């Protein structure tokens, strides 16, 4: 009798294992695919080479492929995340503080890192646990998640030095502006939870104080802080919303000396059902139940928008899309279509003013508001741009340069290094 029970136990264990093995082996290899849930590219079926075989790279690629493509993977990932979430604690008002998983791209996860950290304690709504993994730490409060912020004085100084270098190379006749955008975690109401992050306000002041004349600074921080109770940040994404970007645009207008167009003048469309990068990083159930709504404001100025992947041949694109992309780019790609090495907007505003924006993705939602004030806007992302920035500014007859970035430039020196590389670039 005991032997029969043992055989049944073994069978009940081995049959599911065998079924899963067959299902996994039956999946055909193919090109890399985008994971809508995790907002990243999955491992493609490895290509064979003797070099990769002898150096161990081939086996690693196969391991990554099967990790990314095993049967029912999404369901298991969500289940695992739900189990992890049980390790956190909730206050009586439902506040949950958990940091699950950081992303891998430069735009969202360069400032985090570190091991497990203790959560805040004290008032009931301040209780929680912070759990770090991979490159970033996320703080989840009820139905919103945000990256924690870690300041690096060396990175801030390197960024300021790069801007000073740019100004010295292009000369004082071209106006240079610096705008740093705070992230959502800066305005957490709980003082105890806010202390889990360094002060972005102080970090930005350090950068601005390090800039040399005639460089001017754009006080976006104050404008966003004044509207922090509005829907200026997504709950499930690390970016600001178009409304937050509009308040940043108002700060640009004040600094550059032009009158901002009222928000009410723009045709508005709402796109519900958006789950962004913060959800992809945490897979938090509360975020999934409370997706964001992306509001878009269509520019009224006649324009043409082109993306230059090779720096020469432009491809026309839509500046502000009217539906959430379903091709894996992510919902924030409604603004500019995503991030590209270089793109250009020409308008029918014949005022001779040409703006170059050197940016990360925080700039994407701002750009459409700037069309009424410039004849041409050139957008450069130093993460992908291949060329000499100073030479490009001279060639295009740029009159104004705006460096517009989120807080990552004060946590990570990579952006500053990229700008310096682009100033020294030789074709």
N, C-alpha and C positions, 0 to 999 in steps of 0.2 A: 504493500500500500504506500509506504513511504517512498519507495522507488518510483512508483507511478507519479506521485506528487512532484518529485524532483524532476522527472522528465517533462511534466507540464510546465513547471517553472522555467526550465531551460528553453522550452519551445516558445513560451510567451515572451521570453527575452530575445531569442534569436530571430524569430519571424519578423518583428518590426525592424530589426537591424538589417536583415536580408532585403526586405522591401525597400527601405531607405537607400541601401546600397545600389539596388537595381535602378531605382528612380534617378539617383545621382549620376550613375554611369550612362543612363539613357539620354541625358541631356546633351544635345550636340554642342560642340565648341563653335565659337563665332567671334565676331568683333566685340569690342568693348561696348557696354551698354551703360546708360545713365540710370541711377537709382533715384526715382522720384521721392522716395521716402527719406533717403539719406543725403540727397543732393550731392552725389559724387559719382565718378565714373567707376564702374566695376571692372575687375581684371578681365582682359580679353583672353581667349584661348591662346596659350603660348606658342610662339613660333620656334621650331627646333633649330638649334645650331650647336656644333661641337664645342665651341668656346663656352657657351652657357652651360652645357652639360658638364664639362670638366671643372668649371669654377663654381658649380652649385646653383647658378642663377635659374636654370631651367626647372629644377625641382621646387625652388621657392615660388616661381611663377605658377606652377601647377597647384601648389598648396594654396596660393592666394586665389586662384581661379575657383577651386572647389569650395573654398571658404565663402566666396561671393555668390556661388551659384547652386548651393545645395538645395534640395527640394524643401518647399515651404519655408524658405529662409526668412521672408518678411514676418511671417507669423511667429517664428522662433525669436527673432530680434525684438519684436514688440513684447513678447512674453518675458524675455530676459530683462528688458527695461522695466516692466511692471514689477518684477521681483526686486530689482535694485531699488525702485522707488519706495518699497516697503521698509527699507533701512532708514529712510528719512523720518522726521517727526513732524506732526502737524499741530498747530495751535488750535485753540477752541474755535477760532474764526476761520479755520480752513487754510491757513497759511502753510505752505510747504516749501522748504528751502533745500533744494537738492541740486548739485552740479553733477551732471552725468558724463557727457562726452564732448570733447572739443572737435572742431572741424579740422581739415587739413589744408585749406587754402589760405593764402596770405591775407585776403581781405577780412577774414573773420576770426582767425585763431592765433595771431602772432603774439599777442600780449599775455597769454595765459601761461599755464604750465604749473608744475609742482605736484606734490603728492597730496594725500588726504589732509584736510585741514579741519579744525574744530569749528562747529557752528556757533552762532551767537546764543547767548542765554540771558535770562532776565525776564522782561515782560512776556506774557503768553504769546503775543503775536511776533516776538523776536526769536522764538525757539526754532531750531532747525539743525541740519547737518549739511556740511559742504563736502562733497566727494569729487575729487579731481581725477580725470583720466585723459590720457594722451596730451594734447597741447594746450587745452583750454579749461577754464573753470566757469561753469554756468550757475547762476543763481536763479532758482525757480520760485516764484511767489504767486500762489494761486494759479491764475490762467496766463501768466506771462513769464518769460525767461530772458535773461540778459547775461552777457559776458561780464565777469569780474575784470577789474582793471588793475594792472600792475605797472607802476611808473619806472622808467629808466632814465635817469638824468643824462647818461651818456648818449642815449638815443635821441633825446630831445635836443641836446647840444649839436649832435651830428646833423639833425634835420635843419636846425637854424643855420648852421655853417654851410650846408648845401644851398639854401636859399640865398645867403649872402654871396656865395660864389657865383650863382646864376646872375644876380644883379650886377656884380662886378664885370661879368663877361659881356652882358648885353648893353651896359651903359645906363646912365641916369635918365636918359630921354624916354625910355620905355618904363612905364609904371608897373611896379611889382607889388602884389598884395598876397598876404598869407591869411588863410581862414582855417581854423581848427574846429571840428564839430564834436561836441560831447556826446557820449553814448548814454543810453537809458539808465544804467546803473548809477550814474552820477546823481540822479534825482530820486533815489529810493527814499521814502518818507521816514522809515525807521533809522534812527541815528546809529543803532547798534549794527544793523545790516549794512549801512553805508560805510562803516569802518572796515568791512571786509575788502573794500577797494581803496586804492590810493586816490587822492584828490586830482581830478582832471583839471579843475580850475587853476590850481597851483602849477600843474604841469604846463598848461597852455601859457600861463604868465611867464614861466621860465623861458619858453621858446620865444615869445614876443619880445621879452627884454633882451634877448640875445641877437635880435635882428638889427641890422644897421640901416641908417637912413640912406636913401629915401624910401625904403620898403615900408609899406603901410599894413596895419593889421585890421582884420574884419571881426568885430565883436559879436560873433554868432552866439557865443555862450550865453550872453545876457538876454538875447532875444528868445532863445529856446527856454531858458530858465523862467522867463516871465510867462510862458505859456505851457509850463510843464504838466499842468493838470489836463491839458487838451490831448487829443489823440495825435501826438507828435512823434511817437515811436510805435512800431509794430509790437504786438505781444509775442509773436512767434518768430520774429526775425531780428537780426542785430542792427538793421538799418533804421533810419528815421522815415516817417511817412512823407508824402508830398506836402502835407500841411506843415510838418516840421521844416521841410526844405524851403517852403515859402517864407517862413520866419527867418531862415538863413539868407534868403534872397533879399529880404528887407534890409538886413544888416549890410549886405553887399551894396545895395542901392545907396544907403546912407553914406558909406565910406567912399564910394566912387563918385557920388555927387549927382545921381539922377533920381527921378521920381518913380517909385515902384508902381506897377499896374495893380489895381485892386484885385483881390482874389475872386471877387464876385464877377469880374469881367471874363473869366475863363469858363468855357463849357466843362462841366464836371460829370464824370461817370464813375460809378462805384462797382467794383469787381469783388464780390464776396468769395469766401471759401479758400483763402490763402493760408497755407502752412509753410513757413519760411525756414531759414537756416537754424534758428534756435530750436525749432521743433525737430528738425532733422538730427541735431546734435543730441537732444535729450530724449526724444520720442515720448515725451510726457503726455499722459492720458488727458490731463486737464487742458493742455494746449490744443490737443486734437479735437476736443469737444468745443473749443472756443476759437475757431480760426479767425484770422484777420480779414478785413475788407480793405482792398487797395482802392484809394481814391485817385483818379487821374484828372489832370487839368490840361485840356488841349490848348496848345498855343494858337493864337489868332493871327499871328504874323505869317505872311507867306514865306515859305522857306523850302530849302532842299537839304536833305541830310544824307551824307555818304560815309561809308566805312571804308578805310584804306588798310587792308591787311598787309599789303606789300609796300605801302607808302606811295604807290603810283596810281594804281587802278582802283577807282572808287566804286562801291556798290551801294545803290540807293536803298535806304531803309526807312521805316516809320519811326519818327522821333518818340512819340508816345502811343503805345499800342492800346487798343480798346478791349482786349480780353487777356486773361492770364495765359501765358504761353504753355502749350501742352507738349513741347518738344524737349523737355528736360533742362531748359535754361533757368527755370525758377521764376516765380511770380514777379520778383523785383526787376526782371528783365523787361517789364513793360516800359521802363524808362531807358531810352537809348538803345534798347535791344540787348543790353548787357555791357560787358567790358571789352574794349578792343584796343589794339595798340595805338591807333590814331583814327579819328573821325573828324568830319568837318561839316559845319552848317553854314550855308549862305542864305541871307535874308534879303528882303527888298528895302531894308533900312539903309539908306544911302548917306550915312554919316561919317564914313571913312574909319570908323573904330573897329579894330580887329582884336579879339580876345583869344588868348591861349589859356586853357585850363589844364593844369598838371595835377592829376587827381587819383583818388581811389574811388570805390563805388559809392561813397557818400555823396559825391558830386552829381551822380546820374539823375537824381530827382530834382536837383536845383537847375540844371542846364535849361530845361524848357522855359523857365521864367525869364531867362536872360535875353531871349530873342529880340524883344522890342528895342534893345539898347545897343545892339552891335550889328555891323554889316556882315561880319564873319566871326564864327566861333570855331576854334580848332581845339579838339579835346585829345589830350595825350595821357595815356596810362603808362607810367615808367616801368611797370611790371612786364609789359609786352613790347613797348616801343623800341625799335632799332633805328637809331639815327642820332644826330647831334642836336641837342635842344637849342643851343645858341644859334646854330646855322639855320635851323628850321624857323626860328623866330625872325631872323633877318630875311630869309627867303620869302616868307609870307607877309612881310610888312606888318608884323604884330605891333599893336600900340599898347596893349595891356596884358599882363600875365597874372593869373590867379592860381595860387597853389591851394587846393581845397582837399583836405583829408580828414578822416576820422581820427580818433585817439591812438590808433595803432602806431603812428609815427613817433609817439612818445613812449612806446613800449619796446620797439623793435627798430634796429638801425638799418634794416635792409632797404627801406624806401629811400633813405638818405644816400646810401651807397649806390642805389640805382640811378638817382638823379646825378650824382657825381660822375658815374660811368657815362651817362648820356651827355654830360658836358665835355667829357674827354674823348667821346666816340669819334673814331676815324673810319670812314667807309673803306 
